[in-house]
Amino acid sequence: MSKDRTYDYVIVGAGSAGCVLAGRLSEDPGVKVALVESGPRDRKTEIRIPAAFPKLFKTPYDWDYATAGQPELDGRELYWPRGHMLGGCSSINAMMWVRGHRDDYDTWGEAAGREWAYEQFVRYFQRAERWGGERAEKSVYGTLGPLHISPPRAANPTTAAFLDACRAQGLRDLGELNQDDHSGFALTPLNQYRGRRWSAADGYLKPAARRPNLDIYTDARVTRIDFDGTRAAGVAAEGVPAGTLRATREVILAAGAIGSPQLLQQAGIGDPETLAAAGIDTRVASPDVGRHLQDHLSYAVTVRCPRPVSLTGADTPANIARFLLGGRGPLTSNVGEAVAFLRTRPELAAPDIELVYAPVPFVNHGLTPPTEHGLTLGVILLQPGSEGRITPTADGGRPRIDPGYLTDDADLRTLVAGVRRAEELLADPALKPLHSGPMAGYPGVVDDEELARSIRAGAETLYHPVGTCRMGADEGSVTDPALRVRGTEALRVVDASVMPRITRGHTHAPTVALAEKAVELIREDAGR
């Protein structure tokens, strides 16, 4: 590690976006890069074992956030796990590589310009991808990127029954999920290599780690962005020698939908009234910082399985040995082995519900080990009308997270409709023999009023917060179409917080793709 603490670029956060930025920017030997991560290195064994990801929750590898009480969810404070290590959430998630629907990116294009629309943006997915499944004649995937993508290596036998039920119910068999219109069903593409997790740190950071022009600081928490007038000049960080890192070109925030707006607000960039309430002087009035928070809300339809065929009890010594010796067996499961994207109303142009099939009773984020066999269909609200907010607190500690779940009445109606579609699949002859009744918080087939009460009592996050530093061509946006923070110089945000609208899918893949694009934007600004 260099003794000189002056860099061209200082990147804050080594998650999905930060790893891409550090890996790509340091490809230029004439550029000096610092990557600052508040969590530890990603050396824990459970990170490599796909089915073990819940064992990382509520550990030092997890930020372990909680939301404010949600009035429309019976006042509950919801647990929000977020990756706190090299790789960020890509080291703690279910490894699902789901791009989303083309309409998602065309919506981005309307907000931030044509270069963000699907036809221009799709190449950044392909730049990241290294497809490892069977070659289709017209595969949608890239083949030379740093992120391994593959189908499940040892799908549970019940997963085939789910796919058969989807087919029998008239859903479209996609074969390969990540088409421009992903309406239909498929096995889940995974960030996996030879049965083991393949995170953004594995793909982008580890090949770059030995470069002399890249310094990686772990267990180093950024406490302040330093400014020279309106120009971001560096950061102050605990756990860094001398306590500061200087940036001659840019400070790049890649701290996620919670961390990035928090750092901006601490620096006095935000809504003046909100900042004043937290005792922060305004440096740049930017009222949308922390606003437009969106997340995918999920409700679990969980049923008992009368046969000992689910993943319950899969962590036997024999299966552990199979995994450790050859990367095979049920521990290679990501839990969400198959998905279906569907429309609850025929007039919709794109899906509004995702069903995630898990061959196990996935209860309490997987923190409660199952004691009996069961199956779960997660019903996910893809395009919430509800929005929330991240706000600073007066003590300068963790921000207040208020997702505003179900504050738009239409969201609850859509979730109820989605549960009905899940129940139709469970009633199909392909799946019906594999379940014998409801379990956990799911009440079974009941009327809409009782089901709505159950959703309010049991819905949880699917771990996809976005939008709190939204980009746009309008002057009210936090970041411009090049992801530069308005009202400042040499300060950029590159992570899920800049998304103008949440995607119809899981947010790791779009975050990686937007970081790939951001590298081009950064190089253009530097004239390189």
C-alpha positions in Angstrom: 0.0 0.0 0.0 1.3 3.4 -1.0 2.5 5.8 1.8 1.2 8.7 -0.3 -2.5 9.3 0.5 -3.2 11.4 -2.6 -5.1 9.7 -5.4 -6.8 10.5 -8.7 -10.0 8.8 -7.5 -11.2 8.0 -4.0 -14.1 5.5 -4.1 -16.3 5.1 -1.0 -17.8 1.7 -0.7 -16.7 -1.7 -2.1 -20.1 -3.1 -3.0 -21.4 -4.1 -6.4 -20.6 -0.7 -7.9 -17.5 0.1 -6.0 -15.8 -3.1 -7.1 -16.6 -2.4 -10.7 -15.2 1.2 -10.4 -12.0 0.2 -8.7 -11.3 -2.7 -11.0 -12.0 -0.8 -14.2 -10.4 2.6 -13.3 -7.2 0.9 -12.1 -6.8 -0.8 -15.5 -5.2 2.5 -16.5 -1.7 2.4 -15.0 -1.5 6.2 -15.1 -4.4 6.5 -12.7 -4.1 6.1 -8.9 -7.2 4.7 -7.1 -8.2 4.3 -3.5 -11.1 2.1 -2.5 -12.4 2.6 1.0 -14.7 -0.1 2.6 -16.0 0.2 6.2 -16.4 -3.6 6.5 -13.9 -6.4 6.6 -12.4 -8.5 3.8 -14.6 -11.3 2.4 -12.8 -14.3 3.9 -15.6 -16.0 5.8 -16.4 -19.5 4.5 -20.2 -18.9 4.5 -19.7 -16.2 1.8 -18.6 -18.9 -0.7 -21.5 -21.3 0.2 -24.6 -20.2 -1.7 -27.2 -21.7 0.6 -25.5 -20.2 3.7 -26.1 -16.6 2.9 -28.6 -16.2 5.8 -25.8 -17.2 8.2 -24.2 -13.8 7.3 -27.2 -11.8 8.5 -26.8 -9.9 11.7 -23.0 -10.5 11.8 -20.1 -8.1 11.3 -20.6 -8.7 7.6 -24.0 -7.1 7.7 -25.0 -3.4 8.4 -28.1 -4.8 10.2 -30.3 -1.9 9.5 -33.9 -1.5 10.7 -36.6 0.7 9.3 -38.8 3.2 11.1 -42.1 1.7 12.2 -44.3 1.2 9.1 -47.9 2.3 9.8 -49.3 0.2 6.9 -47.4 -2.9 8.1 -48.9 -3.0 11.6 -46.3 -0.5 12.8 -43.5 -3.0 12.4 -39.8 -2.1 12.1 -38.4 -4.2 9.3 -35.0 -5.7 9.3 -32.8 -4.6 6.3 -29.6 -6.6 5.8 -27.0 -4.9 3.7 -23.6 -6.3 2.8 -20.7 -4.9 5.0 -17.6 -6.3 3.4 -15.7 -6.4 0.2 -18.3 -7.2 -2.5 -21.1 -5.5 -0.4 -24.5 -7.0 -1.1 -23.1 -9.2 -3.9 -21.3 -11.1 -1.1 -24.4 -11.6 1.0 -27.3 -11.9 -1.5 -29.0 -14.8 -3.2 -26.8 -14.3 -6.3 -29.8 -13.8 -8.7 -28.6 -12.1 -11.9 -31.8 -10.5 -13.2 -31.5 -7.5 -15.5 -35.2 -6.4 -15.5 -37.5 -5.4 -18.3 -36.6 -3.1 -21.2 -39.3 -0.7 -20.1 -37.3 -0.1 -16.9 -34.4 1.4 -18.8 -36.6 3.2 -21.3 -38.0 4.9 -18.2 -34.5 5.8 -17.1 -34.0 7.2 -20.6 -37.0 9.4 -20.3 -35.5 10.8 -17.0 -31.9 11.1 -17.9 -31.5 10.9 -21.6 -31.4 8.3 -24.4 -28.0 7.0 -23.5 -29.7 5.3 -20.4 -32.5 3.7 -22.5 -32.5 0.0 -23.1 -31.0 -0.2 -26.6 -28.0 1.8 -25.5 -27.7 0.4 -22.0 -27.9 -3.4 -22.6 -24.3 -3.6 -23.7 -23.1 -2.8 -20.2 -24.8 -6.0 -18.9 -23.0 -7.9 -21.6 -19.7 -6.3 -20.8 -20.0 -7.6 -17.3 -21.2 -11.1 -18.1 -19.4 -14.4 -18.6 -22.1 -16.9 -19.3 -21.3 -20.5 -18.2 -24.4 -22.4 -19.2 -25.2 -24.2 -22.4 -24.7 -22.1 -25.4 -28.0 -21.1 -27.1 -27.8 -20.0 -30.7 -28.8 -16.5 -29.8 -27.8 -16.2 -26.2 -28.6 -12.8 -24.6 -25.5 -13.0 -22.4 -22.0 -11.7 -22.8 -19.2 -14.3 -22.7 -16.0 -12.3 -21.8 -16.9 -10.3 -18.8 -15.6 -10.7 -15.2 -18.8 -11.9 -13.6 -19.6 -15.6 -14.0 -23.3 -16.3 -14.7 -24.7 -19.8 -14.7 -27.9 -21.7 -14.1 -28.4 -23.5 -10.8 -25.9 -26.4 -10.6 -28.1 -28.8 -8.6 -31.7 -27.6 -8.7 -34.0 -29.2 -6.2 -36.4 -31.8 -7.7 -39.4 -29.7 -6.7 -38.1 -26.8 -8.8 -38.9 -28.7 -12.0 -42.5 -29.1 -10.7 -42.8 -25.4 -10.3 -41.6 -24.8 -13.8 -44.1 -27.5 -15.0 -46.9 -25.7 -13.2 -46.0 -22.4 -14.8 -46.1 -24.0 -18.2 -49.4 -25.6 -17.5 -50.9 -22.3 -16.4 -50.0 -20.8 -19.7 -47.0 -18.7 -18.7 -44.2 -18.2 -21.3 -41.2 -20.5 -21.1 -38.3 -18.1 -21.4 -35.5 -20.6 -21.5 -33.0 -17.8 -20.8 -34.5 -15.3 -18.4 -32.7 -12.0 -19.3 -34.5 -11.2 -22.5 -35.7 -7.6 -23.2 -39.2 -8.7 -22.2 -38.8 -11.2 -19.3 -42.6 -11.9 -19.0 -42.6 -15.7 -18.2 -40.7 -18.2 -16.2 -37.2 -19.7 -16.0 -34.5 -21.1 -13.8 -32.7 -18.3 -12.0 -29.3 -17.2 -13.6 -26.8 -17.0 -10.8 -23.5 -15.3 -10.0 -21.9 -18.6 -9.4 -18.7 -20.4 -10.6 -18.3 -24.1 -10.1 -21.0 -24.1 -7.5 -19.6 -21.3 -5.4 -20.7 -17.6 -5.1 -19.0 -15.3 -7.5 -19.3 -11.8 -6.1 -18.4 -8.4 -7.6 -15.2 -8.6 -5.5 -14.4 -12.0 -7.0 -14.9 -10.7 -10.6 -13.6 -7.1 -10.5 -11.5 -6.5 -7.4 -9.4 -9.6 -6.8 -7.8 -9.5 -10.3 -7.0 -5.9 -9.7 -5.8 -6.1 -6.1 -2.1 -6.5 -6.8 -1.9 -3.5 -9.1 0.4 -0.9 -7.7 -2.0 1.9 -8.5 -4.9 0.5 -6.5 -5.0 0.8 -2.7 -7.8 -1.1 -0.9 -8.7 0.0 2.7 -10.9 -2.2 4.7 -12.4 -1.7 8.2 -12.1 2.0 7.3 -15.3 4.1 7.8 -15.6 7.4 5.9 -16.9 10.1 8.3 -16.7 13.2 6.1 -16.3 14.4 2.5 -13.7 17.2 2.5 -14.3 20.2 0.2 -12.3 23.0 -1.2 -15.1 25.5 -1.9 -17.7 23.5 -3.9 -15.1 21.0 -5.0 -14.8 17.6 -3.3 -11.1 17.3 -2.4 -11.1 14.0 -0.5 -12.5 12.2 2.5 -11.8 11.7 6.2 -11.9 8.1 7.3 -11.4 6.2 10.5 -9.0 3.3 10.1 -6.9 5.1 7.5 -3.3 6.2 8.3 -3.3 10.0 8.9 -7.1 9.9 8.7 -7.6 11.5 5.3 -7.4 10.6 1.6 -7.0 13.3 -1.0 -8.6 13.1 -4.5 -7.1 15.2 -7.3 -9.9 14.3 -9.8 -13.0 12.9 -8.1 -14.5 11.5 -4.9 -17.0 8.8 -6.0 -19.7 7.7 -3.6 -20.6 4.0 -4.1 -22.0 3.5 -0.6 -25.5 2.4 -1.7 -29.1 3.7 -1.3 -28.6 4.3 2.4 -24.9 5.2 2.7 -24.6 7.6 -0.3 -27.4 10.0 0.7 -26.3 9.8 4.3 -22.8 11.0 3.3 -24.2 13.8 1.2 -26.5 15.0 4.0 -23.6 14.9 6.5 -21.7 17.1 4.0 -24.6 19.6 4.0 -26.0 18.5 0.6 -29.7 18.0 0.9 -33.0 19.6 1.9 -32.3 22.7 4.0 -35.1 22.1 6.5 -34.2 18.4 6.9 -30.6 19.3 7.4 -31.4 22.0 9.9 -33.5 19.6 12.0 -30.4 17.4 12.3 -28.2 20.3 13.2 -26.4 20.4 9.8 -25.5 23.5 7.9 -26.5 23.6 4.3 -23.7 23.6 1.8 -25.8 22.8 -1.3 -29.6 22.9 -1.3 -30.7 19.7 -3.0 -34.2 18.8 -1.6 -34.4 15.4 -3.3 -31.4 13.9 -1.5 -32.7 10.9 0.4 -36.1 11.1 -1.2 -37.7 8.7 -3.8 -36.7 5.7 -1.8 -38.2 2.6 -3.4 -37.9 -1.1 -2.5 -39.4 -4.4 -3.5 -41.8 -5.6 -0.9 -42.3 -9.3 -0.7 -44.9 -11.6 0.9 -44.1 -15.3 1.4 -46.7 -18.0 0.5 -45.2 -20.8 2.5 -46.7 -24.4 2.5 -45.8 -27.7 4.2 -44.3 -30.4 2.0 -45.3 -33.9 2.9 -42.2 -35.5 1.4 -38.6 -35.1 2.6 -37.5 -33.4 -0.6 -37.0 -29.8 0.3 -33.7 -28.1 1.4 -34.7 -28.5 5.1 -31.8 -30.3 6.8 -29.6 -30.0 3.7 -26.5 -29.0 5.8 -25.6 -32.6 6.6 -21.9 -33.7 6.9 -22.3 -35.6 3.6 -23.6 -32.5 1.8 -21.0 -30.3 3.3 -18.3 -32.7 2.0 -19.9 -32.7 -1.4 -19.8 -29.0 -1.6 -16.2 -28.6 -0.2 -14.8 -31.3 -2.4 -16.5 -30.6 -5.7 -18.8 -27.6 -5.4 -21.8 -29.8 -5.8 -25.0 -30.8 -4.0 -27.9 -28.9 -2.3 -25.6 -26.3 -0.7 -25.0 -24.9 -4.1 -28.6 -23.7 -4.1 -29.2 -20.0 -3.9 -32.6 -20.8 -2.4 -34.5 -18.8 -5.0 -34.0 -21.4 -7.8 -36.7 -20.3 -10.3 -38.7 -17.2 -11.0 -41.8 -16.1 -12.9 -42.6 -12.6 -14.0 -46.3 -11.9 -14.7 -48.9 -9.2 -15.2 -51.9 -9.2 -12.7 -53.9 -7.1 -15.2 -54.1 -7.8 -19.0 -53.7 -4.1 -19.9 -50.2 -3.8 -18.4 -47.3 -3.6 -20.8 -44.9 -5.2 -18.5 -44.9 -7.5 -15.4 -45.9 -6.0 -12.0 -45.4 -9.2 -9.9 -42.4 -11.6 -9.6 -42.8 -15.0 -8.1 -39.6 -16.5 -6.6 -39.7 -20.2 -6.0 -37.7 -21.5 -3.0 -37.7 -25.3 -2.2 -37.6 -24.6 1.5 -39.7 -22.7 4.1 -37.9 -19.4 4.0 -39.0 -17.7 7.2 -37.7 -14.7 9.0 -35.1 -14.0 6.3 -33.7 -17.5 6.8 -32.6 -16.6 10.3 -35.0 -19.2 11.7 -33.8 -22.7 10.6 -36.6 -24.8 9.3 -37.6 -27.8 11.3 -40.0 -29.3 8.8 -40.1 -29.6 5.0 -41.8 -26.9 3.1 -41.9 -24.7 0.0 -42.1 -21.0 -0.5 -43.4 -18.8 -3.3 -42.2 -15.3 -2.7 -44.7 -12.7 -4.2 -42.8 -9.5 -5.0 -44.3 -6.1 -5.8 -42.2 -5.0 -8.8 -43.3 -1.4 -9.4 -44.4 0.1 -6.1 -46.3 3.4 -6.2 -45.1 3.9 -2.6 -42.0 5.9 -1.9 -40.0 6.6 1.2 -37.1 8.6 2.5 -33.7 8.5 4.2 -33.1 11.4 6.7 -30.2 12.3 8.9 -30.5 12.0 12.7 -29.5 14.7 15.1 -26.8 12.5 16.8 -25.0 12.0 13.5 -25.4 8.3 13.8 -27.4 5.9 11.6 -30.0 7.7 9.4 -33.7 7.2 9.7 -35.0 4.7 7.0 -38.6 5.1 6.2 -39.6 3.1 3.0 -43.2 4.2 3.2 -44.4 0.7 2.4 -48.0 0.4 1.1 -48.7 4.2 1.4 -50.0 3.9 -2.1 -53.2 1.8 -1.8 -52.8 0.2 -5.2 -49.7 -1.6 -3.9 -51.7 -3.8 -1.5 -54.2 -4.6 -4.2 -51.4 -5.7 -6.5 -49.8 -7.9 -3.8 -53.2 -9.6 -3.1 -53.5 -10.3 -6.9 -50.0 -11.7 -6.9 -50.8 -14.0 -4.1 -53.8 -15.3 -6.0 -51.5 -16.1 -8.9 -49.2 -18.0 -6.6 -52.1 -19.9 -5.2 -53.2 -20.9 -8.7 -49.7 -22.3 -9.4 -49.8 -24.3 -6.1 -53.2 -25.7 -7.1 -51.8 -27.0 -10.4 -51.5 -30.8 -10.6 -47.7 -30.4 -11.0 -47.3 -28.8 -7.6 -50.4 -29.9 -5.7 -48.9 -33.3 -4.5 -46.0 -31.4 -3.0 -47.8 -29.4 -0.4 -50.3 -30.3 2.4 -51.3 -26.9 3.9 -50.1 -23.5 4.9 -47.3 -22.7 7.3 -45.5 -19.8 8.9 -47.6 -16.6 8.5 -49.5 -17.6 5.3 -53.1 -18.3 6.2 -54.0 -20.4 3.2 -56.7 -19.5 0.7 -58.8 -16.9 2.5 -60.9 -13.9 1.4 -59.2 -10.7 0.2 -59.7 -8.9 3.5 -58.1 -11.6 5.6 -55.3 -12.0 3.1 -54.6 -8.2 3.2 -54.3 -8.4 7.0 -51.8 -11.2 6.6 -49.8 -9.2 4.1 -49.7 -6.2 6.5 -48.5 -8.5 9.3 -45.9 -10.5 7.3 -44.5 -8.6 4.3 -40.8 -8.1 4.3 -38.1 -6.4 2.1 -36.6 -8.2 -0.8 -33.4 -6.2 -0.2 -33.6 -3.8 -3.2 -33.6 -0.1 -2.0 -32.9 2.4 -4.8 -33.5 6.0 -5.8 -32.3 8.2 -3.0 -29.8 10.1 -5.2 -31.8 9.9 -8.3 -30.3 11.0 -11.6 -32.1 13.1 -14.1 -32.0 15.8 -16.7 -34.1 18.1 -14.5 -32.5 20.5 -12.2 -34.3 19.0 -9.2 -32.4 15.7 -9.6 -29.6 15.0 -7.1 -27.3 13.7 -9.9 -27.1 14.7 -13.5 -27.1 12.2 -16.4 -23.4 11.7 -15.9 -24.0 10.9 -12.2 -22.3 14.1 -11.0 -23.8 15.7 -7.9 -25.5 18.9 -8.8 -24.1 22.0 -7.1 -20.6 20.5 -6.6 -17.5 19.7 -8.6 -15.5 16.5 -8.6 -18.2 14.6 -6.7 -20.1 11.7 -8.3 -22.5 9.0 -7.0 -22.4 5.5 -8.7 -24.7 2.9 -7.1 -28.4 1.9 -6.9 -29.3 5.2 -5.3 -29.1 7.0 -8.7 -31.8 4.8 -10.3 -34.7 7.1 -11.3 -37.1 4.1 -10.9 -36.8 0.7 -9.5 -36.4 -2.1 -12.0 -38.6 -5.1 -12.5 -36.1 -7.6 -11.1 -33.2 -7.8 -8.7 -30.9 -4.8 -8.4 -27.4 -6.3 -8.4 -27.2 -6.7 -12.2 -28.4 -3.1 -13.0 -26.1 -1.7 -10.4 -23.1 -3.5 -12.0 -24.2 -2.3 -15.5 -24.6 1.3 -14.4 -21.1 1.2 -12.8 -19.7 -0.1 -16.1 -21.3 2.8 -17.9 -20.1 5.2 -15.2 -16.5 4.2 -15.9 -16.9 5.5 -19.4 -18.5 8.7 -18.1 -15.6 9.2 -15.7 -13.0 8.6 -18.3 -14.7 11.0 -20.7 -14.7 13.8 -18.1 -11.0 13.1 -17.5 -10.2 13.2 -21.2 -8.8 9.7 -21.1 
